[in-house]
Amino acid sequence: MFKKPKFRAVLKILSIFTTIALLVLVIAINIVGDFRINDLEVAQYFKEEGIDYQINNLKWKDKNIRYIKTGQERDLSDHLLVFIHGAPGASDAFNTYLSDSTLLQRASIISVDRIGYGYSDYGNSVGIQEQVAFIAWVLENNPAKRVLLIGHSYGGPIAAKCAHDHPSLIDRVVMIAPVIDPAHEKIFWFAHFCKWKATRWILPKATKVAGDEKFEHAHELLKIKSIWANLKVPITHIHGKKDRIAPIENAIFSKNEIPAHLLELKILENENHLIPFTKPEMILEMIYELIE
């Protein structure tokens, strides 16, 4: 006569299946959510686009870092554009710009893996000042007559601080949906998954770094609050009114803190935080105009 399996045996089987499912989930999350592409994928992308490119895996201080550069080597009369991504992210976030043929006729273009992301000391978070020192080092190793820094989200204050500290290296900064106002730093409930021990271990390193940065945003922005009134480099600030990550108060902060003769402020009525990716044509047109 057929016997039903014992209750403990059923629990054991369920436990095994649950463990396997959890491991599969962890692996999937970490593969999909690391927000980076490797050198082979970078090479394949630009070869298919027919774009001259350099993959720079170098040593800076005690860190392995990476940045991508497109365009032919040029003399110092030409422009250099440097893109700085937000959190999380990596250099490939700006592939649309790195491969734009019209832009490449006028400039060389760099997109960095910020420290902690991509292949730049992946998984280890640092403050704004360390990010700025890294960007300045990249600029010093890629001299150009005119340099434009373009920072999205948390890349915005990094670009501005770099211009404040190294005005001789930079001619203009473009901040797109930047998080710059320490009084209006929003921390969403799900960010706490990056802090809780019970959930942190399951997350990809890039997400952990983004969480670490998020909880330090207000403190880091307070440390650089004095730079805005002392900027010497023109700033273009583009912001969407429907931005829920960097609320519109960040645009008001720019208007109040940056000298009026240096600030060009553009408010987009119907845009959110992802302007570089939802409106690439508009951003490209603006860059064309700036480097004319």
C-alpha positions in Angstrom: 0.0 0.0 0.0 1.3 3.5 -0.9 2.6 5.5 2.1 2.5 9.3 2.3 5.9 10.9 2.8 6.6 12.0 6.3 6.1 15.6 7.2 9.8 16.1 8.0 10.8 14.7 4.7 8.5 17.1 2.9 10.0 20.0 4.9 13.5 18.9 4.0 12.6 18.8 0.3 11.0 22.2 0.5 14.1 23.6 2.3 16.4 22.2 -0.5 14.2 23.7 -3.2 14.0 27.1 -1.3 17.8 27.2 -0.9 18.3 26.4 -4.6 15.8 29.1 -5.6 17.4 31.6 -3.3 20.9 30.9 -4.7 19.5 31.2 -8.3 17.9 34.5 -7.4 21.1 35.9 -5.8 23.1 34.9 -8.9 20.5 36.4 -11.2 20.4 39.7 -9.3 24.1 40.1 -9.2 24.5 39.3 -13.0 21.7 41.6 -14.1 22.2 44.3 -11.5 26.0 45.0 -11.6 25.4 47.9 -14.0 28.5 47.4 -16.1 29.8 45.8 -19.3 33.2 44.2 -19.7 35.9 45.1 -22.1 34.9 42.5 -24.7 31.3 43.9 -24.7 32.7 47.5 -25.0 34.9 46.5 -27.9 32.1 44.7 -29.7 29.8 47.7 -29.3 32.2 50.3 -30.8 33.4 48.0 -33.5 29.8 47.4 -34.7 29.3 51.2 -34.6 32.5 51.8 -36.5 33.9 54.1 -33.9 37.6 54.6 -32.9 37.8 53.8 -29.2 40.2 53.2 -26.3 39.6 51.1 -23.3 41.8 52.5 -20.5 42.4 50.1 -17.7 45.0 51.8 -15.5 46.4 52.2 -12.0 45.5 55.3 -10.0 46.9 55.5 -6.5 46.2 52.0 -5.2 43.1 51.5 -7.3 42.4 49.8 -10.7 40.3 52.2 -12.7 38.8 52.3 -16.2 37.5 54.9 -18.6 36.4 54.7 -22.2 37.6 57.2 -24.8 36.2 57.6 -28.4 37.3 59.7 -31.3 40.7 60.1 -33.0 43.6 61.6 -31.2 43.5 65.4 -31.8 45.7 68.4 -31.2 45.1 70.7 -28.4 42.8 73.0 -30.4 39.9 70.6 -30.1 37.3 69.9 -27.5 37.3 67.1 -24.9 33.9 66.0 -23.4 34.0 64.0 -20.1 30.8 62.3 -18.9 30.3 61.4 -15.2 27.5 59.0 -14.4 25.2 58.9 -11.4 24.5 56.1 -8.9 24.4 53.3 -9.8 25.9 53.3 -13.3 29.0 53.0 -15.3 30.7 54.4 -18.4 28.5 52.6 -20.8 25.5 54.7 -19.6 26.7 57.3 -22.2 27.4 55.0 -25.2 24.8 57.0 -27.2 27.0 60.1 -26.8 30.4 58.2 -27.1 29.2 57.0 -30.5 27.5 60.1 -31.9 29.2 60.8 -35.3 28.4 64.5 -35.3 29.8 65.0 -31.9 33.0 63.0 -32.8 33.6 65.3 -35.7 34.1 68.1 -33.2 35.5 66.5 -30.0 37.0 63.5 -28.3 34.8 62.0 -25.7 35.5 60.2 -22.4 33.1 58.4 -20.1 34.5 57.2 -16.7 33.6 54.4 -14.5 33.3 56.3 -11.2 35.2 54.8 -8.3 33.2 52.0 -6.9 31.4 51.3 -10.2 32.1 49.5 -13.5 35.7 48.5 -13.4 37.0 51.3 -11.2 37.7 49.7 -7.8 34.3 48.0 -8.1 32.4 47.7 -4.9 34.3 50.3 -2.8 32.6 53.6 -2.1 34.4 56.9 -1.6 33.4 60.5 -1.1 33.1 63.4 -3.5 36.6 64.6 -3.0 38.2 61.3 -4.0 35.9 61.1 -7.1 37.1 64.7 -8.0 40.7 63.7 -7.6 40.2 60.8 -10.0 38.4 63.0 -12.6 41.2 65.6 -12.4 43.8 62.9 -13.0 41.9 61.7 -16.1 41.9 65.3 -17.4 45.6 65.8 -16.7 46.3 62.7 -18.8 44.1 63.8 -21.6 45.0 67.5 -22.2 42.8 69.6 -24.4 42.3 73.3 -25.1 38.7 73.2 -24.2 37.1 70.8 -21.7 33.4 70.2 -21.0 32.4 68.2 -18.0 28.9 66.6 -18.1 27.6 65.1 -14.9 24.3 63.3 -14.4 22.6 63.0 -11.0 25.4 62.5 -8.4 27.9 63.1 -11.2 26.6 66.8 -11.2 28.2 67.9 -7.9 31.3 65.9 -8.7 31.7 67.8 -11.9 31.1 71.2 -10.2 33.5 70.4 -7.4 36.1 69.4 -10.0 35.6 72.7 -11.8 35.9 74.6 -8.5 39.2 72.8 -7.5 40.7 72.8 -11.0 39.4 75.7 -13.0 42.4 75.7 -15.3 41.5 72.3 -16.5 37.8 72.9 -17.2 35.9 75.4 -19.4 32.3 74.5 -18.7 30.2 72.2 -16.6 26.8 70.7 -17.6 24.8 69.3 -14.7 21.8 67.2 -15.7 19.3 66.5 -13.0 22.0 67.0 -10.3 21.5 66.2 -6.6 23.2 69.2 -5.0 20.9 70.6 -2.3 21.7 68.9 1.0 18.4 70.1 2.5 16.3 68.2 -0.1 18.1 64.8 -0.2 15.5 62.2 -0.6 16.1 58.7 0.8 13.5 56.2 -0.4 12.4 53.3 1.8 14.0 50.6 -0.5 17.4 52.2 0.0 17.5 50.7 3.5 17.9 47.3 1.9 21.5 48.4 1.3 22.0 48.9 5.0 20.2 46.0 6.6 22.5 43.0 7.1 19.6 40.7 6.3 19.3 42.1 2.8 22.6 43.8 2.0 24.4 40.5 1.2 22.0 39.7 -1.6 22.6 42.9 -3.5 25.1 43.6 -6.3 28.2 45.6 -5.4 27.1 48.5 -7.5 23.8 48.7 -5.7 25.6 48.6 -2.3 27.9 51.4 -3.4 24.9 53.5 -4.6 23.2 52.9 -1.2 26.4 53.8 0.7 26.6 57.0 -1.3 22.9 57.8 -0.9 23.2 57.7 2.9 26.2 60.0 2.8 24.8 62.4 0.1 23.6 65.1 2.5 26.8 65.0 4.5 29.0 65.1 1.4 27.0 68.0 -0.1 27.2 70.0 3.1 31.0 69.6 2.9 31.1 71.3 -0.5 28.3 73.9 0.1 30.8 76.7 0.0 32.0 76.0 -3.5 28.9 77.3 -5.4 29.4 81.0 -4.6 33.1 80.7 -5.5 32.8 79.0 -8.9 34.8 80.6 -11.8 33.5 78.2 -14.5 30.2 78.6 -16.4 27.5 76.1 -15.3 24.6 74.8 -17.4 22.0 73.2 -15.2 19.2 71.2 -16.8 16.4 69.9 -14.6 13.0 68.3 -15.0 10.0 69.5 -13.0 8.8 65.9 -12.6 12.0 64.7 -11.1 11.2 62.6 -8.0 14.8 61.6 -7.3 16.4 65.0 -7.4 13.4 67.3 -6.8 13.1 70.7 -8.4 14.5 72.4 -5.2 17.9 71.4 -6.6 17.3 73.8 -9.5 16.3 76.5 -7.0 19.5 75.8 -5.1 21.5 76.5 -8.2 19.6 79.8 -8.8 20.2 80.9 -5.2 23.8 79.7 -4.8 25.7 80.0 -8.1 26.6 83.5 -9.4 24.0 84.6 -11.9 26.5 85.5 -14.6 27.8 82.0 -14.6 24.5 80.1 -14.5 22.4 78.9 -17.4 19.3 77.2 -15.9 16.9 75.2 -18.1 13.7 73.8 -16.5 11.9 71.1 -18.5 8.2 71.0 -17.6 7.5 67.3 -18.4 10.8 65.5 -17.7 12.0 63.3 -14.9 15.4 62.2 -13.6 16.5 60.3 -16.7 16.9 63.2 -19.1 20.2 62.1 -20.7 18.5 58.8 -21.7 14.9 60.0 -22.5 16.0 63.2 -24.4 19.4 62.4 -25.9 18.7 64.4 -29.1 18.0 67.5 -27.0 21.1 67.0 -24.9 23.2 66.4 -28.0 21.9 69.6 -29.7 22.8 71.6 -26.6 26.3 70.1 -26.6 26.7 71.0 -30.3 25.8 74.6 -29.5 28.2 74.7 -26.5 31.2 73.5 -28.4 30.5 75.7 -31.4 
